[in-house]
């Protein structure tokens, strides 16, 4: 199990680290773990969450048929 910190996860997803911080507060994004004060993401969880965000069409995205940026 490979653990990623906030910056590594943001880089993997092509996001700014602050975006992940906001998503954690909002209950969005990939699942994470708190180890003491440190936030860590399991790489496999991040990749599974990313895969779950896939859409087949823009109408699927717009109709809410997929869970937009939610925890998988």
CHARMM internal coordinates of N, CA and C (Angstrom, degrees):
IC EDIT
DIST 1 N 1 CA 1.4538
DIST 1 CA 1 C 1.5265
ANGL 1 N 1 CA 1 C 107.48
DIST 1 C 2 N 1.3256
ANGL 1 CA 1 C 2 N 115.20
DIHE 1 N 1 CA 1 C 2 N 118.66
DIST 2 N 2 CA 1.4599
ANGL 1 C 2 N 2 CA 120.50
DIHE 1 CA 1 C 2 N 2 CA 179.49
DIST 2 CA 2 C 1.5278
ANGL 2 N 2 CA 2 C 109.24
DIHE 1 C 2 N 2 CA 2 C -96.25
DIST 2 C 3 N 1.3162
ANGL 2 CA 2 C 3 N 115.76
DIHE 2 N 2 CA 2 C 3 N 123.65
DIST 3 N 3 CA 1.4587
ANGL 2 C 3 N 3 CA 121.52
DIHE 2 CA 2 C 3 N 3 CA 178.13
DIST 3 CA 3 C 1.5202
ANGL 3 N 3 CA 3 C 109.80
DIHE 2 C 3 N 3 CA 3 C -96.13
DIST 3 C 4 N 1.3262
ANGL 3 CA 3 C 4 N 115.37
DIHE 3 N 3 CA 3 C 4 N 137.00
DIST 4 N 4 CA 1.4604
ANGL 3 C 4 N 4 CA 122.25
DIHE 3 CA 3 C 4 N 4 CA 178.54
DIST 4 CA 4 C 1.5199
ANGL 4 N 4 CA 4 C 109.09
DIHE 3 C 4 N 4 CA 4 C -116.60
DIST 4 C 5 N 1.3258
ANGL 4 CA 4 C 5 N 115.90
DIHE 4 N 4 CA 4 C 5 N 143.88
DIST 5 N 5 CA 1.4620
ANGL 4 C 5 N 5 CA 118.62
DIHE 4 CA 4 C 5 N 5 CA 173.80
DIST 5 CA 5 C 1.5311
ANGL 5 N 5 CA 5 C 109.03
DIHE 4 C 5 N 5 CA 5 C -84.92
DIST 5 C 6 N 1.3003
ANGL 5 CA 5 C 6 N 116.93
DIHE 5 N 5 CA 5 C 6 N -179.69
DIST 6 N 6 CA 1.4590
ANGL 5 C 6 N 6 CA 121.74
DIHE 5 CA 5 C 6 N 6 CA -176.53
DIST 6 CA 6 C 1.5291
ANGL 6 N 6 CA 6 C 111.85
DIHE 5 C 6 N 6 CA 6 C -59.54
DIST 6 C 7 N 1.3250
ANGL 6 CA 6 C 7 N 117.55
DIHE 6 N 6 CA 6 C 7 N -46.24
DIST 7 N 7 CA 1.4665
ANGL 6 C 7 N 7 CA 121.36
DIHE 6 CA 6 C 7 N 7 CA -177.99
DIST 7 CA 7 C 1.5281
ANGL 7 N 7 CA 7 C 111.18
DIHE 6 C 7 N 7 CA 7 C -65.00
DIST 7 C 8 N 1.3242
ANGL 7 CA 7 C 8 N 117.33
DIHE 7 N 7 CA 7 C 8 N -41.32
DIST 8 N 8 CA 1.4673
ANGL 7 C 8 N 8 CA 120.82
DIHE 7 CA 7 C 8 N 8 CA 179.48
DIST 8 CA 8 C 1.5254
ANGL 8 N 8 CA 8 C 111.40
DIHE 7 C 8 N 8 CA 8 C -65.55
DIST 8 C 9 N 1.3218
ANGL 8 CA 8 C 9 N 116.14
DIHE 8 N 8 CA 8 C 9 N -39.54
DIST 9 N 9 CA 1.4624
ANGL 8 C 9 N 9 CA 120.48
DIHE 8 CA 8 C 9 N 9 CA 178.91
DIST 9 CA 9 C 1.5186
ANGL 9 N 9 CA 9 C 110.59
DIHE 8 C 9 N 9 CA 9 C -67.26
DIST 9 C 10 N 1.3221
ANGL 9 CA 9 C 10 N 116.69
DIHE 9 N 9 CA 9 C 10 N -43.24
DIST 10 N 10 CA 1.4609
ANGL 9 C 10 N 10 CA 120.57
DIHE 9 CA 9 C 10 N 10 CA 177.85
DIST 10 CA 10 C 1.5232
ANGL 10 N 10 CA 10 C 110.50
DIHE 9 C 10 N 10 CA 10 C -59.76
DIST 10 C 11 N 1.3169
ANGL 10 CA 10 C 11 N 117.28
DIHE 10 N 10 CA 10 C 11 N -42.83
DIST 11 N 11 CA 1.4628
ANGL 10 C 11 N 11 CA 120.88
DIHE 10 CA 10 C 11 N 11 CA 179.24
DIST 11 CA 11 C 1.5273
ANGL 11 N 11 CA 11 C 110.60
DIHE 10 C 11 N 11 CA 11 C -63.40
DIST 11 C 12 N 1.3190
ANGL 11 CA 11 C 12 N 117.24
DIHE 11 N 11 CA 11 C 12 N -42.73
DIST 12 N 12 CA 1.4616
ANGL 11 C 12 N 12 CA 121.75
DIHE 11 CA 11 C 12 N 12 CA 179.27
DIST 12 CA 12 C 1.5247
ANGL 12 N 12 CA 12 C 111.11
DIHE 11 C 12 N 12 CA 12 C -60.20
DIST 12 C 13 N 1.3293
ANGL 12 CA 12 C 13 N 116.81
DIHE 12 N 12 CA 12 C 13 N -37.77
DIST 13 N 13 CA 1.4626
ANGL 12 C 13 N 13 CA 121.90
DIHE 12 CA 12 C 13 N 13 CA -177.99
DIST 13 CA 13 C 1.5245
ANGL 13 N 13 CA 13 C 113.28
DIHE 12 C 13 N 13 CA 13 C -90.39
DIST 13 C 14 N 1.3250
ANGL 13 CA 13 C 14 N 117.52
DIHE 13 N 13 CA 13 C 14 N -6.79
DIST 14 N 14 CA 1.4601
ANGL 13 C 14 N 14 CA 120.66
DIHE 13 CA 13 C 14 N 14 CA -178.44
DIST 14 CA 14 C 1.5186
ANGL 14 N 14 CA 14 C 112.59
DIHE 13 C 14 N 14 CA 14 C 73.24
DIST 14 C 15 N 1.3222
ANGL 14 CA 14 C 15 N 115.91
DIHE 14 N 14 CA 14 C 15 N 33.55
DIST 15 N 15 CA 1.4600
ANGL 14 C 15 N 15 CA 121.78
DIHE 14 CA 14 C 15 N 15 CA -178.71
DIST 15 CA 15 C 1.5159
ANGL 15 N 15 CA 15 C 110.61
DIHE 14 C 15 N 15 CA 15 C -118.12
DIST 15 C 16 N 1.3268
ANGL 15 CA 15 C 16 N 115.61
DIHE 15 N 15 CA 15 C 16 N 167.83
DIST 16 N 16 CA 1.4568
ANGL 15 C 16 N 16 CA 120.77
DIHE 15 CA 15 C 16 N 16 CA 170.29
DIST 16 CA 16 C 1.5297
ANGL 16 N 16 CA 16 C 107.56
DIHE 15 C 16 N 16 CA 16 C -81.90
DIST 16 C 17 N 1.3276
ANGL 16 CA 16 C 17 N 117.94
DIHE 16 N 16 CA 16 C 17 N 143.82
DIST 17 N 17 CA 1.4709
ANGL 16 C 17 N 17 CA 119.76
DIHE 16 CA 16 C 17 N 17 CA 179.20
DIST 17 CA 17 C 1.5288
ANGL 17 N 17 CA 17 C 113.16
DIHE 16 C 17 N 17 CA 17 C -54.28
DIST 17 C 18 N 1.3217
ANGL 17 CA 17 C 18 N 117.04
DIHE 17 N 17 CA 17 C 18 N -34.23
DIST 18 N 18 CA 1.4638
ANGL 17 C 18 N 18 CA 120.92
DIHE 17 CA 17 C 18 N 18 CA -179.88
DIST 18 CA 18 C 1.5269
ANGL 18 N 18 CA 18 C 111.74
DIHE 17 C 18 N 18 CA 18 C -62.32
DIST 18 C 19 N 1.3298
ANGL 18 CA 18 C 19 N 117.02
DIHE 18 N 18 CA 18 C 19 N -31.39
DIST 19 N 19 CA 1.4639
ANGL 18 C 19 N 19 CA 120.40
DIHE 18 CA 18 C 19 N 19 CA 179.00
DIST 19 CA 19 C 1.5243
ANGL 19 N 19 CA 19 C 110.24
DIHE 18 C 19 N 19 CA 19 C -60.94
DIST 19 C 20 N 1.3231
ANGL 19 CA 19 C 20 N 117.08
DIHE 19 N 19 CA 19 C 20 N -44.23
DIST 20 N 20 CA 1.4644
ANGL 19 C 20 N 20 CA 120.27
DIHE 19 CA 19 C 20 N 20 CA 178.60
DIST 20 CA 20 C 1.5232
ANGL 20 N 20 CA 20 C 111.15
DIHE 19 C 20 N 20 CA 20 C -63.88
DIST 20 C 21 N 1.3238
ANGL 20 CA 20 C 21 N 117.22
DIHE 20 N 20 CA 20 C 21 N -36.83
DIST 21 N 21 CA 1.4621
ANGL 20 C 21 N 21 CA 120.55
DIHE 20 CA 20 C 21 N 21 CA 178.18
DIST 21 CA 21 C 1.5294
ANGL 21 N 21 CA 21 C 110.39
DIHE 20 C 21 N 21 CA 21 C -62.72
DIST 21 C 22 N 1.3102
ANGL 21 CA 21 C 22 N 116.48
DIHE 21 N 21 CA 21 C 22 N -43.54
DIST 22 N 22 CA 1.4688
ANGL 21 C 22 N 22 CA 121.42
DIHE 21 CA 21 C 22 N 22 CA 178.62
DIST 22 CA 22 C 1.5242
ANGL 22 N 22 CA 22 C 110.09
DIHE 21 C 22 N 22 CA 22 C -64.88
DIST 22 C 23 N 1.3283
ANGL 22 CA 22 C 23 N 116.46
DIHE 22 N 22 CA 22 C 23 N -45.26
DIST 23 N 23 CA 1.4653
ANGL 22 C 23 N 23 CA 120.25
DIHE 22 CA 22 C 23 N 23 CA 179.77
DIST 23 CA 23 C 1.5234
ANGL 23 N 23 CA 23 C 112.01
DIHE 22 C 23 N 23 CA 23 C -60.12
DIST 23 C 24 N 1.3343
ANGL 23 CA 23 C 24 N 117.36
DIHE 23 N 23 CA 23 C 24 N -37.99
DIST 24 N 24 CA 1.4715
ANGL 23 C 24 N 24 CA 119.48
DIHE 23 CA 23 C 24 N 24 CA 179.01
DIST 24 CA 24 C 1.5245
ANGL 24 N 24 CA 24 C 110.20
DIHE 23 C 24 N 24 CA 24 C -62.16
DIST 24 C 25 N 1.3052
ANGL 24 CA 24 C 25 N 117.27
DIHE 24 N 24 CA 24 C 25 N -41.55
DIST 25 N 25 CA 1.4658
ANGL 24 C 25 N 25 CA 121.77
DIHE 24 CA 24 C 25 N 25 CA 178.70
DIST 25 CA 25 C 1.5259
ANGL 25 N 25 CA 25 C 110.27
DIHE 24 C 25 N 25 CA 25 C -63.71
DIST 25 C 26 N 1.3318
ANGL 25 CA 25 C 26 N 116.47
DIHE 25 N 25 CA 25 C 26 N -38.45
DIST 26 N 26 CA 1.4603
ANGL 25 C 26 N 26 CA 122.25
DIHE 25 CA 25 C 26 N 26 CA -177.37
DIST 26 CA 26 C 1.5263
ANGL 26 N 26 CA 26 C 113.36
DIHE 25 C 26 N 26 CA 26 C -84.62
DIST 26 C 27 N 1.3255
ANGL 26 CA 26 C 27 N 117.36
DIHE 26 N 26 CA 26 C 27 N -5.95
DIST 27 N 27 CA 1.4593
ANGL 26 C 27 N 27 CA 120.35
DIHE 26 CA 26 C 27 N 27 CA -178.19
DIST 27 CA 27 C 1.5139
ANGL 27 N 27 CA 27 C 113.04
DIHE 26 C 27 N 27 CA 27 C 75.83
DIST 27 C 28 N 1.3140
ANGL 27 CA 27 C 28 N 116.93
DIHE 27 N 27 CA 27 C 28 N 26.87
DIST 28 N 28 CA 1.4655
ANGL 27 C 28 N 28 CA 122.78
DIHE 27 CA 27 C 28 N 28 CA -179.15
DIST 28 CA 28 C 1.5213
ANGL 28 N 28 CA 28 C 109.24
DIHE 27 C 28 N 28 CA 28 C -110.58
DIST 28 C 29 N 1.3216
ANGL 28 CA 28 C 29 N 115.56
DIHE 28 N 28 CA 28 C 29 N 172.68
DIST 29 N 29 CA 1.4543
ANGL 28 C 29 N 29 CA 121.00
DIHE 28 CA 28 C 29 N 29 CA 174.17
DIST 29 CA 29 C 1.5153
ANGL 29 N 29 CA 29 C 113.48
DIHE 28 C 29 N 29 CA 29 C 81.28
DIST 29 C 30 N 1.3244
ANGL 29 CA 29 C 30 N 115.72
DIHE 29 N 29 CA 29 C 30 N -173.20
DIST 30 N 30 CA 1.4661
ANGL 29 C 30 N 30 CA 120.00
DIHE 29 CA 29 C 30 N 30 CA -177.79
DIST 30 CA 30 C 1.5278
ANGL 30 N 30 CA 30 C 111.89
DIHE 29 C 30 N 30 CA 30 C -69.82
DIST 30 C 31 N 1.3266
ANGL 30 CA 30 C 31 N 115.20
DIHE 30 N 30 CA 30 C 31 N 153.83
DIST 31 N 31 CA 1.4649
ANGL 30 C 31 N 31 CA 119.38
DIHE 30 CA 30 C 31 N 31 CA 177.85
DIST 31 CA 31 C 1.5217
ANGL 31 N 31 CA 31 C 109.58
DIHE 30 C 31 N 31 CA 31 C -64.59
DIST 31 C 32 N 1.3226
ANGL 31 CA 31 C 32 N 115.81
DIHE 31 N 31 CA 31 C 32 N 151.26
DIST 32 N 32 CA 1.4627
ANGL 31 C 32 N 32 CA 121.11
DIHE 31 CA 31 C 32 N 32 CA -179.07
DIST 32 CA 32 C 1.5131
ANGL 32 N 32 CA 32 C 109.07
DIHE 31 C 32 N 32 CA 32 C -137.63
DIST 32 C 33 N 1.3019
ANGL 32 CA 32 C 33 N 114.94
DIHE 32 N 32 CA 32 C 33 N 168.97
DIST 33 N 33 CA 1.4591
ANGL 32 C 33 N 33 CA 121.60
DIHE 32 CA 32 C 33 N 33 CA 178.10
DIST 33 CA 33 C 1.5205
ANGL 33 N 33 CA 33 C 109.31
DIHE 32 C 33 N 33 CA 33 C -126.77
DIST 33 C 34 N 1.3163
ANGL 33 CA 33 C 34 N 115.32
DIHE 33 N 33 CA 33 C 34 N 144.34
DIST 34 N 34 CA 1.4660
ANGL 33 C 34 N 34 CA 120.76
DIHE 33 CA 33 C 34 N 34 CA 174.02
DIST 34 CA 34 C 1.5172
ANGL 34 N 34 CA 34 C 107.01
DIHE 33 C 34 N 34 CA 34 C -103.69
DIST 34 C 35 N 1.3054
ANGL 34 CA 34 C 35 N 115.99
DIHE 34 N 34 CA 34 C 35 N 122.74
DIST 35 N 35 CA 1.4583
ANGL 34 C 35 N 35 CA 122.47
DIHE 34 CA 34 C 35 N 35 CA 175.75
DIST 35 CA 35 C 1.5202
ANGL 35 N 35 CA 35 C 105.39
DIHE 34 C 35 N 35 CA 35 C -117.54
DIST 35 C 36 N 1.3205
ANGL 35 CA 35 C 36 N 115.43
DIHE 35 N 35 CA 35 C 36 N 99.83
DIST 36 N 36 CA 1.4583
ANGL 35 C 36 N 36 CA 119.10
DIHE 35 CA 35 C 36 N 36 CA -170.16
DIST 36 CA 36 C 1.5207
ANGL 36 N 36 CA 36 C 107.54
DIHE 35 C 36 N 36 CA 36 C 65.87
DIST 36 C 37 N 1.3211
ANGL 36 CA 36 C 37 N 115.88
DIHE 36 N 36 CA 36 C 37 N -123.59
DIST 37 N 37 CA 1.4658
ANGL 36 C 37 N 37 CA 120.38
DIHE 36 CA 36 C 37 N 37 CA 177.03
DIST 37 CA 37 C 1.5199
ANGL 37 N 37 CA 37 C 112.24
DIHE 36 C 37 N 37 CA 37 C -95.01
DIST 37 C 38 N 1.3191
ANGL 37 CA 37 C 38 N 116.67
DIHE 37 N 37 CA 37 C 38 N -7.50
DIST 38 N 38 CA 1.4670
ANGL 37 C 38 N 38 CA 121.29
DIHE 37 CA 37 C 38 N 38 CA -175.77
DIST 38 CA 38 C 1.5290
ANGL 38 N 38 CA 38 C 111.37
DIHE 37 C 38 N 38 CA 38 C -84.59
DIST 38 C 39 N 1.3193
ANGL 38 CA 38 C 39 N 115.83
DIHE 38 N 38 CA 38 C 39 N 138.10
DIST 39 N 39 CA 1.4610
ANGL 38 C 39 N 39 CA 122.52
DIHE 38 CA 38 C 39 N 39 CA 173.96
DIST 39 CA 39 C 1.5196
ANGL 39 N 39 CA 39 C 107.40
DIHE 38 C 39 N 39 CA 39 C -96.98
DIST 39 C 40 N 1.3266
ANGL 39 CA 39 C 40 N 115.99
DIHE 39 N 39 CA 39 C 40 N 130.77
DIST 40 N 40 CA 1.4603
ANGL 39 C 40 N 40 CA 120.94
DIHE 39 CA 39 C 40 N 40 CA 179.07
DIST 40 CA 40 C 1.5199
ANGL 40 N 40 CA 40 C 109.23
DIHE 39 C 40 N 40 CA 40 C -133.85
DIST 40 C 41 N 1.3250
ANGL 40 CA 40 C 41 N 114.77
DIHE 40 N 40 CA 40 C 41 N 146.92
DIST 41 N 41 CA 1.4548
ANGL 40 C 41 N 41 CA 123.20
DIHE 40 CA 40 C 41 N 41 CA 175.97
DIST 41 CA 41 C 1.5186
ANGL 41 N 41 CA 41 C 108.07
DIHE 40 C 41 N 41 CA 41 C -116.98
DIST 41 C 42 N 1.3218
ANGL 41 CA 41 C 42 N 116.90
DIHE 41 N 41 CA 41 C 42 N 138.16
DIST 42 N 42 CA 1.4583
ANGL 41 C 42 N 42 CA 120.80
DIHE 41 CA 41 C 42 N 42 CA 173.15
DIST 42 CA 42 C 1.5280
ANGL 42 N 42 CA 42 C 106.46
DIHE 41 C 42 N 42 CA 42 C -82.95
DIST 42 C 43 N 1.3191
ANGL 42 CA 42 C 43 N 116.20
DIHE 42 N 42 CA 42 C 43 N 125.87
DIST 43 N 43 CA 1.4639
ANGL 42 C 43 N 43 CA 120.83
DIHE 42 CA 42 C 43 N 43 CA -175.46
DIST 43 CA 43 C 1.5256
ANGL 43 N 43 CA 43 C 111.90
DIHE 42 C 43 N 43 CA 43 C -52.96
DIST 43 C 44 N 1.3225
ANGL 43 CA 43 C 44 N 118.12
DIHE 43 N 43 CA 43 C 44 N -43.72
DIST 44 N 44 CA 1.4668
ANGL 43 C 44 N 44 CA 121.40
DIHE 43 CA 43 C 44 N 44 CA -179.67
DIST 44 CA 44 C 1.5322
ANGL 44 N 44 CA 44 C 111.31
DIHE 43 C 44 N 44 CA 44 C -62.08
DIST 44 C 45 N 1.3412
ANGL 44 CA 44 C 45 N 118.00
DIHE 44 N 44 CA 44 C 45 N -36.69
DIST 45 N 45 CA 1.4666
ANGL 44 C 45 N 45 CA 121.70
DIHE 44 CA 44 C 45 N 45 CA 177.31
DIST 45 CA 45 C 1.5234
ANGL 45 N 45 CA 45 C 110.80
DIHE 44 C 45 N 45 CA 45 C -65.46
DIST 45 C 46 N 1.3231
ANGL 45 CA 45 C 46 N 116.43
DIHE 45 N 45 CA 45 C 46 N -41.39
DIST 46 N 46 CA 1.4665
ANGL 45 C 46 N 46 CA 121.16
DIHE 45 CA 45 C 46 N 46 CA -179.82
DIST 46 CA 46 C 1.5236
ANGL 46 N 46 CA 46 C 109.93
DIHE 45 C 46 N 46 CA 46 C -64.27
DIST 46 C 47 N 1.3225
ANGL 46 CA 46 C 47 N 117.00
DIHE 46 N 46 CA 46 C 47 N -45.32
DIST 47 N 47 CA 1.4639
ANGL 46 C 47 N 47 CA 120.83
DIHE 46 CA 46 C 47 N 47 CA -179.61
DIST 47 CA 47 C 1.5256
ANGL 47 N 47 CA 47 C 111.37
DIHE 46 C 47 N 47 CA 47 C -66.17
DIST 47 C 48 N 1.3304
ANGL 47 CA 47 C 48 N 117.70
DIHE 47 N 47 CA 47 C 48 N -37.32
DIST 48 N 48 CA 1.4674
ANGL 47 C 48 N 48 CA 121.18
DIHE 47 CA 47 C 48 N 48 CA 177.03
DIST 48 CA 48 C 1.5248
ANGL 48 N 48 CA 48 C 110.47
DIHE 47 C 48 N 48 CA 48 C -65.96
DIST 48 C 49 N 1.3328
ANGL 48 CA 48 C 49 N 116.64
DIHE 48 N 48 CA 48 C 49 N -41.73
DIST 49 N 49 CA 1.4631
ANGL 48 C 49 N 49 CA 120.59
DIHE 48 CA 48 C 49 N 49 CA 177.90
DIST 49 CA 49 C 1.5246
ANGL 49 N 49 CA 49 C 110.23
DIHE 48 C 49 N 49 CA 49 C -62.80
DIST 49 C 50 N 1.3248
ANGL 49 CA 49 C 50 N 116.02
DIHE 49 N 49 CA 49 C 50 N -43.57
DIST 50 N 50 CA 1.4580
ANGL 49 C 50 N 50 CA 120.49
DIHE 49 CA 49 C 50 N 50 CA 179.82
DIST 50 CA 50 C 1.5185
ANGL 50 N 50 CA 50 C 110.39
DIHE 49 C 50 N 50 CA 50 C -61.24
DIST 50 C 51 N 1.3145
ANGL 50 CA 50 C 51 N 117.65
DIHE 50 N 50 CA 50 C 51 N -42.83
DIST 51 N 51 CA 1.4591
ANGL 50 C 51 N 51 CA 122.25
DIHE 50 CA 50 C 51 N 51 CA 178.75
DIST 51 CA 51 C 1.5248
ANGL 51 N 51 CA 51 C 110.86
DIHE 50 C 51 N 51 CA 51 C -62.05
DIST 51 C 52 N 1.3266
ANGL 51 CA 51 C 52 N 117.14
DIHE 51 N 51 CA 51 C 52 N -36.97
DIST 52 N 52 CA 1.4623
ANGL 51 C 52 N 52 CA 121.56
DIHE 51 CA 51 C 52 N 52 CA -179.37
DIST 52 CA 52 C 1.5282
ANGL 52 N 52 CA 52 C 112.33
DIHE 51 C 52 N 52 CA 52 C -69.21
DIST 52 C 53 N 1.3223
ANGL 52 CA 52 C 53 N 118.23
DIHE 52 N 52 CA 52 C 53 N -14.68
DIST 53 N 53 CA 1.4638
ANGL 52 C 53 N 53 CA 121.87
DIHE 52 CA 52 C 53 N 53 CA -179.10
DIST 53 CA 53 C 1.5195
ANGL 53 N 53 CA 53 C 112.66
DIHE 52 C 53 N 53 CA 53 C -85.03
DIST 53 C 54 N 1.3268
ANGL 53 CA 53 C 54 N 117.69
DIHE 53 N 53 CA 53 C 54 N -3.91
DIST 54 N 54 CA 1.4676
ANGL 53 C 54 N 54 CA 121.99
DIHE 53 CA 53 C 54 N 54 CA -175.95
DIST 54 CA 54 C 1.5277
ANGL 54 N 54 CA 54 C 111.26
DIHE 53 C 54 N 54 CA 54 C -65.32
DIST 54 C 55 N 1.3345
ANGL 54 CA 54 C 55 N 115.64
DIHE 54 N 54 CA 54 C 55 N 144.34
DIST 55 N 55 CA 1.4646
ANGL 54 C 55 N 55 CA 123.23
DIHE 54 CA 54 C 55 N 55 CA 176.27
DIST 55 CA 55 C 1.5226
ANGL 55 N 55 CA 55 C 108.93
DIHE 54 C 55 N 55 CA 55 C -124.55
DIST 55 C 56 N 1.3261
ANGL 55 CA 55 C 56 N 115.59
DIHE 55 N 55 CA 55 C 56 N 152.45
DIST 56 N 56 CA 1.4600
ANGL 55 C 56 N 56 CA 120.67
DIHE 55 CA 55 C 56 N 56 CA 175.78
DIST 56 CA 56 C 1.5191
ANGL 56 N 56 CA 56 C 112.23
DIHE 55 C 56 N 56 CA 56 C -94.00
DIST 56 C 57 N 1.3238
ANGL 56 CA 56 C 57 N 116.85
DIHE 56 N 56 CA 56 C 57 N -21.71
DIST 57 N 57 CA 1.4608
ANGL 56 C 57 N 57 CA 120.28
DIHE 56 CA 56 C 57 N 57 CA -179.85
DIST 57 CA 57 C 1.5217
ANGL 57 N 57 CA 57 C 109.53
DIHE 56 C 57 N 57 CA 57 C -157.13
DIST 57 C 58 N 1.3211
ANGL 57 CA 57 C 58 N 115.41
DIHE 57 N 57 CA 57 C 58 N 163.23
DIST 58 N 58 CA 1.4650
ANGL 57 C 58 N 58 CA 118.71
DIHE 57 CA 57 C 58 N 58 CA 177.92
DIST 58 CA 58 C 1.5180
ANGL 58 N 58 CA 58 C 111.09
DIHE 57 C 58 N 58 CA 58 C -68.06
DIST 58 C 59 N 1.3446
ANGL 58 CA 58 C 59 N 117.67
DIHE 58 N 58 CA 58 C 59 N -30.38
DIST 59 N 59 CA 1.4666
ANGL 58 C 59 N 59 CA 119.43
DIHE 58 CA 58 C 59 N 59 CA 178.60
DIST 59 CA 59 C 1.5241
ANGL 59 N 59 CA 59 C 111.02
DIHE 58 C 59 N 59 CA 59 C -67.02
DIST 59 C 60 N 1.3256
ANGL 59 CA 59 C 60 N 117.46
DIHE 59 N 59 CA 59 C 60 N -35.14
DIST 60 N 60 CA 1.4665
ANGL 59 C 60 N 60 CA 120.77
DIHE 59 CA 59 C 60 N 60 CA 175.82
DIST 60 CA 60 C 1.5175
ANGL 60 N 60 CA 60 C 109.79
DIHE 59 C 60 N 60 CA 60 C -63.03
DIST 60 C 61 N 1.3186
ANGL 60 CA 60 C 61 N 116.92
DIHE 60 N 60 CA 60 C 61 N -42.82
DIST 61 N 61 CA 1.4625
ANGL 60 C 61 N 61 CA 122.52
DIHE 60 CA 60 C 61 N 61 CA 179.35
DIST 61 CA 61 C 1.5228
ANGL 61 N 61 CA 61 C 110.13
DIHE 60 C 61 N 61 CA 61 C -63.68
DIST 61 C 62 N 1.3289
ANGL 61 CA 61 C 62 N 116.77
DIHE 61 N 61 CA 61 C 62 N -47.37
DIST 62 N 62 CA 1.4562
ANGL 61 C 62 N 62 CA 121.48
DIHE 61 CA 61 C 62 N 62 CA -175.71
DIST 62 CA 62 C 1.5252
ANGL 62 N 62 CA 62 C 113.32
DIHE 61 C 62 N 62 CA 62 C -71.47
DIST 62 C 63 N 1.3317
ANGL 62 CA 62 C 63 N 117.76
DIHE 62 N 62 CA 62 C 63 N -28.64
DIST 63 N 63 CA 1.4634
ANGL 62 C 63 N 63 CA 120.14
DIHE 62 CA 62 C 63 N 63 CA -176.36
DIST 63 CA 63 C 1.5205
ANGL 63 N 63 CA 63 C 112.88
DIHE 62 C 63 N 63 CA 63 C -81.83
DIST 63 C 64 N 1.3311
ANGL 63 CA 63 C 64 N 116.77
DIHE 63 N 63 CA 63 C 64 N -5.87
DIST 64 N 64 CA 1.4518
ANGL 63 C 64 N 64 CA 120.19
DIHE 63 CA 63 C 64 N 64 CA 179.53
DIST 64 CA 64 C 1.5144
ANGL 64 N 64 CA 64 C 113.22
DIHE 63 C 64 N 64 CA 64 C 79.66
DIST 64 C 65 N 1.3298
ANGL 64 CA 64 C 65 N 117.71
DIHE 64 N 64 CA 64 C 65 N 16.75
DIST 65 N 65 CA 1.4579
ANGL 64 C 65 N 65 CA 120.85
DIHE 64 CA 64 C 65 N 65 CA 179.74
DIST 65 CA 65 C 1.5127
ANGL 65 N 65 CA 65 C 111.96
DIHE 64 C 65 N 65 CA 65 C -69.94
DIST 65 C 66 N 1.2934
ANGL 65 CA 65 C 66 N 117.81
DIHE 65 N 65 CA 65 C 66 N -15.65
DIST 66 N 66 CA 1.4625
ANGL 65 C 66 N 66 CA 120.07
DIHE 65 CA 65 C 66 N 66 CA 176.28
DIST 66 CA 66 C 1.5152
ANGL 66 N 66 CA 66 C 107.93
DIHE 65 C 66 N 66 CA 66 C -114.90
DIST 66 C 67 N 1.3047
ANGL 66 CA 66 C 67 N 116.36
DIHE 66 N 66 CA 66 C 67 N 156.10
DIST 67 N 67 CA 1.4648
ANGL 66 C 67 N 67 CA 121.18
DIHE 66 CA 66 C 67 N 67 CA -179.51
DIST 67 CA 67 C 1.5170
ANGL 67 N 67 CA 67 C 107.87
DIHE 66 C 67 N 67 CA 67 C -82.00
DIST 67 C 68 N 1.3102
ANGL 67 CA 67 C 68 N 116.54
DIHE 67 N 67 CA 67 C 68 N 97.62
DIST 68 N 68 CA 1.4611
ANGL 67 C 68 N 68 CA 122.26
DIHE 67 CA 67 C 68 N 68 CA -174.55
DIST 68 CA 68 C 1.5240
ANGL 68 N 68 CA 68 C 111.30
DIHE 67 C 68 N 68 CA 68 C -65.61
DIST 68 C 69 N 1.3138
ANGL 68 CA 68 C 69 N 115.17
DIHE 68 N 68 CA 68 C 69 N 113.31
DIST 69 N 69 CA 1.4628
ANGL 68 C 69 N 69 CA 122.86
DIHE 68 CA 68 C 69 N 69 CA 173.60
DIST 69 CA 69 C 1.5245
ANGL 69 N 69 CA 69 C 113.00
DIHE 68 C 69 N 69 CA 69 C 48.91
DIST 69 C 70 N 1.3084
ANGL 69 CA 69 C 70 N 115.29
DIHE 69 N 69 CA 69 C 70 N 41.86
DIST 70 N 70 CA 1.4557
ANGL 69 C 70 N 70 CA 118.94
DIHE 69 CA 69 C 70 N 70 CA 177.63
DIST 70 CA 70 C 1.5108
ANGL 70 N 70 CA 70 C 109.80
DIHE 69 C 70 N 70 CA 70 C -106.48
DIST 70 C 71 N 1.2753
ANGL 70 CA 70 C 71 N 115.48
DIHE 70 N 70 CA 70 C 71 N 169.49
DIST 71 N 71 CA 1.4562
ANGL 70 C 71 N 71 CA 119.99
DIHE 70 CA 70 C 71 N 71 CA 177.45
DIST 71 CA 71 C 1.5121
ANGL 71 N 71 CA 71 C 108.86
DIHE 70 C 71 N 71 CA 71 C -69.84
DIST 71 C 72 N 1.3219
ANGL 71 CA 71 C 72 N 115.35
DIHE 71 N 71 CA 71 C 72 N 129.76
DIST 72 N 72 CA 1.4680
ANGL 71 C 72 N 72 CA 119.52
DIHE 71 CA 71 C 72 N 72 CA -179.19
DIST 72 CA 72 C 1.5051
ANGL 72 N 72 CA 72 C 110.65
DIHE 71 C 72 N 72 CA 72 C -77.60
END
COOR INIT
IC SEED 1 N 1 CA 1 C
IC BUILD
